Amino acid sequence: MTFLISIFDSKIIIPNILKPKIMFKIKPQYIILLFFLMIGNVLFAQELPKFKFGKIGKEELEIKTCNIDTSAHAFFLFDVGESRIEYTQSIGFQIKFTRHCAIKILTKSAYDYASFKIPVYEASSSRAEEKVTKIKAVTYNLEEGKVRETDLDKKDIFTEEEDENWSNVSFTMPNVVEGSVIEVEYSLASDFLWNLPMWRFQYEIPSKWSILETTIPEYFNYSKEMKGYVPLYAQESASKNDKIIFNTITRQSNGGFSGVSHQYSNDQVDYICYSEIFASKDIPAFKSEAYIDAIENYTSAIIFELQSTRFPNQPVKTYTTTWEEIGKSLMQDDDFGKQLNAVKAAKDIVAELGLDGLSNREKSKKIFEYVKNSTTWNEGYTKFCSNVKQVFKEGVGTSGDINMMLINLLDAAGIEVHPVLLKTRYAGKLPVFHPSLSSLNYLIAAVKIDSETYLLDATEKEVPFGLIPERCINDKGLLVFDDGKFEWLDLSSKSYSTHTAFGEIAINEDGELDVKLNNRRNGYLAFDRRQSLDMDKDEIIENFEKDHTGFFVEDYEITNLDKYEEYLQEEIIGAVSDKTTVAGDMMYFNPCLFEKFDENPFKLEERKYPVDFAYPLNNKLTFSFTVPENWTVESIPENITMGLPDNAGKFLYSIQQMGNRIIFNQSLTISNSIFLPQQYKSLKEFFRLLVDKQNEQIVLKKI
């Protein structure tokens, strides 16, 4: 994986009021700013270690295992950050952030941790900027008993544009082998003061030390939110006195030929800085397990958000806002509210679609299909659209562009439609109780027809009407009305996504199976499958045979591939050679040929974060096995039905013998898409019993 270092969560630009107008009686023509730091009575945790760059030696290079977790492939020797707000006369207040870390690489599988990405925000509508000001990085290796250092070359640092507002400064450390230590230090300066950098204490690898120090002038009040489950080892706070001294040089002409005289004066502003240290020690790796939405939702971290400012001779200014204020601001925004009905050509397109006589639902579906088929999504996630007219013309754009086009067309057809903003699934949970425009990163449409609300996203060709892509299933979405008022919409899926498999299977005496299989899928299971079938028939067959070892496909047919609201149906005819074991006059086979869990997906002793299936699902198998002549059924597994508490899930396993046929039925239903940590124990046990049952065999005996 690339080691993504997420620095700033917000894209909001703080107004110039954050560059305070400090009142002095001076006439500056040439100003020299001198910044002095006066240390007050500060006492930080003396036991916390200090880490200087370049102090990696043999001791660190000779480490063979991590004493926090002996199974770890890599771990942080230390991870230290410093966030401070500094003032300069030419720029004003800025966030200065420095990170210094060292990672011990233990095995080859950890080489991905030698790749770094530093996200940098670029405001298109402001002169404010954010930039990486320093990168220093070294790889250390032990060669013939001596420490060898390999510096990161500047030519190996490059910038990649991610979208119109974000780019990544990326690099990969050189000469990384098993046993290496990589040490990285970088600094970043930002004019965007809404958030201090979020600090993560926990990653997917352990950490010996994670320490953050913040230094904030008294003018700024930031809220602090701790999340995750790793306790702090130490937290210390202190204050210190700072002062800014302005050394002013005033040139004054004395008249005639007397020349120019210079007057020197000093003016001073005294203020208090508040410092805090947050430290954690021996932090375990975050153990990710199946069915999780976003790791960042649950790893331990601290988040800072600007609440208010108070500068000399100015009143308190509050920056906390409400969702209604955000809604009103959006409706007045050039890239949002003013794009909602901006295209006169939308009415012409609606007229060409021939919607007369159709119901509003039928009209909406036809417009939805038109937008999907006439546009190409560039895979960009945005909530804004700077020029919807250009999207109509070029047919290419981000999620914000394409869905803004959809909203324009639906509105032109006289259908009640509203924009809905959300935070995508893998970007983390939307902070509903902490209103923040920056937390919203995606736009979809909500169509209201009679008493029903349909959520639409036209970026994906394979998605049916009324189904949003899985990336949009993330708790709640913010529906914004024309007047800026809002309502919350539930983004979760209530309908079941199903996969039903019917099989006619003839068992030959040598144990080979002749199979005729019919698969039917709908909902998200059909959507995912359709996306995987974007290839020719030969490739589909080849991939099926790779996924199902021992299966030789003789014929393959697919139905409703492009009819997205219909069941996706696949018919496969072939032979399977490795699903039975013949030993003398006995034959053994597992009737659960497909859709089988090889192992329990839930292995943790305790899971501190929810299990998230994303949507309710139902898998059904019905297989009819024909027993070969001169063979009889010796034994079959017992039938069982078991359920989760509160009807959250159910598993049915049934086998019946009917003459020379064995009828196998299996059904797994997950009714709750989310299971809380306190439900984990019962869910884990449910799947343990399920896996055990799916591994039981039918036994045949030769007569």
N, C-alpha and C positions, 0 to 999 in steps of 0.2 A: 504494500500500500504506500501511497505517498503520504508523508507526514504533514498533514494540513494544519497550519497554525492559524486559527481563526482569531483575528485581532479585534476588529470592531464589528459590533452587531448592528450598528445603526447607520443609516444613510441620511439622517436629518442634519441639516446644517444649522448651527447655532448662529443667530444674528450677530451683527457687529457690536451689539450692546455688550457683548462679552469682552470687548476691548475697551475698558472703562476710560471715561474722560476724567483723568485725575487732574484736579485743578491746581495749577501753579502760576505764579506771576512771573513768567519768563517770556522772553522774546527769542525763541530759538531760530537760528539760521543754520548753525552747524551744531548738532547735538551729538555728544558722545555719551552713550549709556554704559554705566558701570553697575554691575549687579553684584551685591555683596550678600553673603550668607552668614548670618550670626547664629551660632549653635546655642540653643537654650538648654534648659534642664531636661535632657532626654536620656532615658534609660531603657534600652531595648533588652530583649532576652539574651543574656550574656552567653548562654550555652549553645545558641544557634551557630552553626559553623559558617565560616566565610570561604568563598570559593574565588580564587584568582585564576584568570585565564593563563593557560600554559603550564599548569602545575600537575598535569597527568604524568605519572611515572610507572615504574615497574610493578608497583603494588597493584595498581588498577588493571594493568595489562595482563597480570598473571591470574586474575580472577577467572575461575572456571564455571562457577554456578552462582545463581542469585540466592542469597540466604533468605529472602522474603518468599520466594517461590522457586524451588529447584527445577520446576518444569519450564521456567521462563526461557525464551529464546533471546531476549534482550532486556535491559532495564536501565532506568535513569540512575546514574550516579548522583546527579543533582539536577534540579530545574529551578532556576531563580529568575524572578521577574521584578522589575521596578517600573512603576507608573508614577509620574510626577507631572504637575502642571507648572510651567515656567512662563515668565513674561519677558518679552523684549519690546522695545519701543517701536521697532519697525513692523512687527507682526502682531503683537498683542499676546494673549495667552495661547499656549499650545500644550497639547499632551506630548510628553516625551516618554517613550516606552523602550525599555531595554530588556532583552531576554538572553540568558546565559545558561546553557545546558550541556551536559555530557551524557552520552548514551554508550553503554557497554554492549557490544554485539557478541553474542555467545554462539550462535549457529547461523548457517546460511539462510535459513528461513526468515531471519530478521533483517536481511539486507535492505528491505523496503524502508526501514526506518532511517536509512541514510539519505533519503530523498525528502526535501523540504519544499513547502509552498507557503509564502507569506502573502495573504490577500491585502490588496491596497485599493482604497476607495478613490474614485475620481468623480467629482461633481461636475456634471455637464452645464449646470446653470449657475455656477459660482466660481469665484477665483480662489476660494479656499481649496487647500490641497492636503494630501497625505503622501508621504514618501518614505522609503527606506533610506536611512542616512548612513548606515554602516553595516557591513557584513564581514565577520572574521570567523574563519572556520578551519579546523585542522583535524586530520585523521592520524591517530597514533597507533603504531604497531611495534611489537617486540621482535626484533630480528637479530639472531645470534647473540642474545643477551643484552642488546642495546635498544634504546627507544628511538624509533625512526618516525619523524614527523613529515606529513605530506599536506601542504597548504592547499586550500581551495583556490583555484585560479579564477581571477575575475572574468575571464572569457567564458567560464562555465556557469556564470550567473546570467539568467535571461528572464525577460518579462513576457508573459503570455496574457493576451486580452481575453477575459471571460465573457463580458458583455459590455454594454455601453457605460457602465459605472464601475465595474470591478476588473482588476487585473491581478495576476499573481507573479510575484518575484520568486523564481524557482531555481533550485540547484540540487545536485546530487554529489555527495561527498566522494572524493577519490580514494582509490587503493583500500577499499573496505574488504576485510577478510574475517574469518572466524577469530575472535579474540580482540578485534580492533576496539578502540575507544574513539568516538567522534565527539568533538567539542565545537559548539557553535555559539556565537554571540552576534546579535544584530540589534540595531536601534531603528526606531521609527518615530517620525514627527508628524503630528496630525493637528489640523485646525478644527476638526470635528469633535466638539467637546460634549456631545450628548451622552456618550458612554465612555467610561474608562475601559481599557481592554478587559474582556472577560478572562479570568485566570482559571485554567483547568488544573486541578490537583491530581487528577486521575486519568490515565490513558489505558490502552489495551496491554501495556507492559507495566511491570512494577516500577516504583520509584523510591529511592532511599530518602531523598529530601525534595520537597517542593515548597518554595518560599516566595512570597510576594510582599513587597513593600510599596506602600502608596504614600505620596506626599501631596497634599491638597491645600491651597491657600484658603483662608477663612471666607473668601468671597463665594466659594462654591459649596453647595450642599448636595452630596450624592447619597442615594439610598444604596444599601448593600443587601443582596439576597444570596444566601448560601443554599446550595442544592447538592444532592447526593448523600452518601452514607459514610464517607470517610471523616472521622473526627479530626479537629485541629489539635496539633501537638502543642502549639503555642500561639497566643494572640496578644500582642502588646500595642499600646497606643501611647503617644506622647505629643507634645507641642513644642514648637521652636519658633523663635522670632526671626523673621526675614525683613530685609529692607531693600528697596530699590533706590539707588542714588542717581539722579540726573545731573551730570556735569555739563553745564550750559556755557557755551562760548558765544558772546554777542560782539559782533564787529560794529564799530561806530566810526564814521568819518568825522575828523576834527575840522574839516573845512580847509580851503586853500591848499597849500602844499604841506600841511602838517601831518599828512598820512592818516593811517587808520589805527585806532586803538582797540584793544580787546578787553572785554570784561568777563571775568570768570565767576560763576556762581554755582552753588550746589543746592539741590532740592531733594528732599527725601520723603519716601512713603514707607511707613512701618506697617507691617501686617504679620499675622500669625499663620504659620503652616501647621497643619495637623498630619502627623505621620502614624501609620499603622503597619504592623507586620503580621502576616498570616502564614503559619507554617504547619506542614504535615510531615510525618516521618513514617518510613516503612509502609508505603502505600501499596496495597495489593493491586494487581492488574484488574481492570474491569472485565469480568467474565461474560462475554456475550453468548447468548444462547438463541435457539430458534424462536421465531415469532416475536421480534422486537421491532418497533418502529424506527426510532433514532437513538443511537447510543448516547448522543449528546444530551438527551433528556434526563439521563440517569447518572452520568459520571459526575463526580464531585467537582464543584466549581464555585466561584464567587462572581457575581454579576453586579456592576455598578451602573446606576442610571441617574442622570442629573435631575434633581428635584427643584432646586431654586438657586438664584444668585442674588447677592447683595453687595454692591460696590459702594465706595465712598460717595456721599452726596447723591445717592440714587436710592429709590425705594426697592423693596424686595420684588423680584420678578420670579414668578412660579412657572416652571416648565412642565410640571405634571399636567396632563390634559385628560379629557374625557373622550369616549368613543364618538359622542355626538359632535364634539368640536373637530375631531378627525374627519368625520363624515362631511361636515360643512366645508372644511378645508379642501377635501377631495373634490367636492362638487364645484369649487371655484378654481380648481387647478387646470392650467392649460393642457396638461397631459392626461387629464382624467375627465372631469365633468364637462369640459368644453369639447371633448371628443365623442360624447355619447350620442349626439344626433347631428354630427358635423357634416355628413355626406349627403348631398342632395341626390346624388346618383343612386342612392339606396332605393328610392321609390321606383326608379326606372327598372332596377334589377327585380324588385318585388313584382312589378307589373309583368315582366317577362317570364316569371316563374309560374304564371297561371294559377293563382291561388283562389280565384273566385269560386264560391260554392263549397269550399272546404271548411271544416271546423277549425277552430284555433289550434287544436292539437295537431291536426293534419298540416296546417300551415307552418307551424313551428318545426315539425319534423322535416318538411320539405326545405325550409330555409337552412336548418341544421345540416342536412345532407349537402346542400349547395355549398355552404362554407367549407365543410370538410373536403369536398372534392375539388374546390377551386383555389385552395390555399395549401401552402407547405409550411409546416412548423419548423423553425430553425433550432428548436430545442432550448430556446432561451426562456427563463422564468422571469416574468415581469408583471407588475400590477399596473403599469402606466402604458400609454400609447401616445407617442409624440405627434404622429401624423396618420390618422386613420384613412385619410384620402389616399395616401401612398400605398397603404395595405390593399385597398380596393384595386389600385392600379397594378401593383407588382405581384400580389398574391403570396408574399413571403413575409414572415414576421415571427415575433415572440408570442408567448401565450397571451400577453396583454394586447398585442396587436390583433391577433386573429379573433379573440373573443370580443374585442371592442367592435370589430367588423360585424360579428354575429349580433351583438346588441343593437347596432345601427339598423340592420336589416329587419330584425324582429320588431323594433319600434316603428319602422316605416310601414310594416304590415298591420299596425294597429294592435299589436299584442303587448300585454303588460309584461315588461321585462325590466330587470334591475341588475346592476353590477353587484357581484359578490367577491369580496377579497378574503384571502385565506393565507395561512402559512402551510407550505407543503409538508408532507408527512415526514420526510427525512431531514427537514430543517429544524425540527423540534416542535414542542407544543406552543400554541398561541397563548400569550399571557393575558387572559381575559380580564383579570383584575388589575393589570398594569397597562393601561392603554398606550399603545406605541405604534405609530405608523410604520416604523422600520421593521416591525415584526411581521408585517404582511408582505408577501412576495409574489402573489399569484392572483390572477383575475379569471373568474368564470361568470356565467350568466345564470340568472334565476328567472324562469318563466312561470307566471301565475295564470292558471287556466281553471276557472270555476273554483273549486276548493282545494285544488292540487298545486303543489309547487314542484317544478322540474328543474334540476340542476344540469347545466350543459357546459361542456368543454369541447370545442371543435378542433382541438389540436391533433387528435388521434383519429385516423381513418376508421379503425376497427371498433371504436366505442359506439354502442347503440344509444339512441335517444333516451335521456333520463339517467344515464350511468356516467359518472365522472371517473377519470383514471384513478388508479389506486393511490397515486402520489397526492391526490386532493383529499383523501379520506383522513381527516385530522381534526376530530372533535367538532369545532364550530367555525362557521364562516360569517363574515360581516356583510349583510345586505344593506346597501346604501340607497335611500330614496332620493328623489330629485331635490327635496328641500334640505338634504343633509342628515335627516333623521335616519335611524338605523334599526335593524332587528337582527337577532342571532338566528342562524340557521344550523340545524343539526346536519353535519356532513356524513355521518355514519350511514352505512348501507344496512337497510332492514331486510331486504329480500335475500333469499338463499342463492348462492352460486352452486350449481350442481354438476356432477359428472356421473353419468350412468353408463355402465358397461354390460353388454349382453354377450355371452360367448357360447358357441356350440363347439365342443372339444371331443374329438375321438381319440381314445388312447390305443395305440398300437401295441402289439406284443413285445416289441423291442423297447418300449418306453417312449417312443417318439409321439408327439401330440400333433394332430391335424386340427388347426384352429380357424374358426370363422368368428371374427370379433367385430362388434358394433359399439362405437363410443359416441355418446351424445353429451354435449356440454352447453351450458348457458351462463349468463352473467360474467363475472370476472374470470372464471375458469375458461370460458369460451374466448374472451378478449385476449387473455394471455396466450392461449393456444393459437389463435388466429395470427397474432404477431410473430409467433415462432414458425409459422407456415409460409412466411414471405420468401419462397424459393420454389424451384421447379420440383416436379413430382419425384424425380430420381433422388434429389437431395433429401426430400422428406422421408423417403423409404430408407435411405442410408442412415439418416439420423435416428429413425425409429429402431433400426437394427442395432445401432450403437447403444441406445438407451435400454434395449431389451436383449441382452446377450442370449445367444442360442436361438433367436427368432429369425427365420428366413421368410421374407415377405414375397408371396407369389403374386398378389394383386392388392391394389390400394385404390380406394375411391373416396372422394370428399364431397360433401353436400353443404350448401349454404355458406360457402366461404365468404362471399361478399354480401350476404343477407344478414346484417349484424343483429337484427332483432329476432332472428330465428335460431333454433338450436343448431350448433355446429355439429355435423355428423361425419364420422370417419368409419369406413368399412375396410377391414384388413383380413385378408386370407393368407394363411401361411402355415409353416411347420415349426415346431419348437423341439429342440433336441436335448436340452439339458435341465429339464424341470422334474425328471423322475430318476429314481435310483432302482435298478434291477439287481437283486442279489438272490441267485438261485431261483426258487419258485416264489419269491416275494418281490413286490414292487411298492415303492414308497413315493409319494408326491404331495406337495403342498397345493391345496386347491386355490389358494390366494395367489394366482399367477401374476397379477398386476395390482397397482395401488396398494402396495404393502409397505409397512414401516419395517425396515431392517433392524432398527434399534430405537429405543425410546429417545425422542428429541429433547426430553427434559431430564437433565442429569445433575443439576445443582442440588446441594443439600438444602439450600435456602435461596430463593430468588427474591431480590428486593425491588424488582421492577415488574410491571405488568406483563402478562402474556397477551400479545396482540395479533390475532388472526386476520385482522383488517376487515373481514366481512363474514357473515354466517355461511356455512358451507355444508353440503351433503354429498357424500360419495356412496354410490350403490354398485355392487357387483352381483350379477346373476349368471352363473356358469352351469351349463349342463354337460357333464362328462359321460361319455359312453364307454362302458367297461368292455374290453375285448373278449371275444369268445374264449371259453376254457379258463376264464379268470373269475374270481368271486371277491366280494368285499369282505375283508378280514376284520377291519375296524375303522371307525370314523370318529373324529373329535366330537365331544359333547357340544350341544347347542347352549349358547349363553345370550343373555340380554343384560346389559348393565348401563347405568346412567350416572351422570354427575348431579350434585345437589342443585336444587332450584331449576331442574330441567335445562341446565346449561349445555348438556351434551348427552348423546346416547350412542351405544354401540350394540349392534345385533349381529350374531354369527349363527348361521343355521345350515345344517347339512341333512339331507334326506335321501334315502335309497329308494328308488322306484324301479324294480326289475333290474335291468342291466344299466340303469342310468343313476347317476348321482347328481342331485340338484344342490348347488351351493349358493347361498345368499349371504351377502355381507352388506351392512349399512352403517356408515359413520356419520353422525350429525353433530355439528358444533353450532349451537344456537346463539351463544354469546360470543361476540367478536373480541371482547376484552375480558381477561381474568385478572383480578387483583392479586397482589402477593399473598394475601391470606388464603386465597383459593388454590395456590400453587400445589400444595401437598396433595390435595385430592385429585387435581388434574394430572400430576405426575404419576400417581398410583393408577389412575384410569388408563393412561397410556402404557404403563408397565403391563397391566393385565391384557390390554389390547395387543401389544407386541407379542406377548407370550402366546396368545391365542392364534395370532396370524402365523406363528411358526410351527403349529401343530400339523401333523401329516395324516393323510389317508393311506391305509395299507390294503393292498390287493394280494390275493394268493392264487397261484395257478392251481387249477383243479387237475 
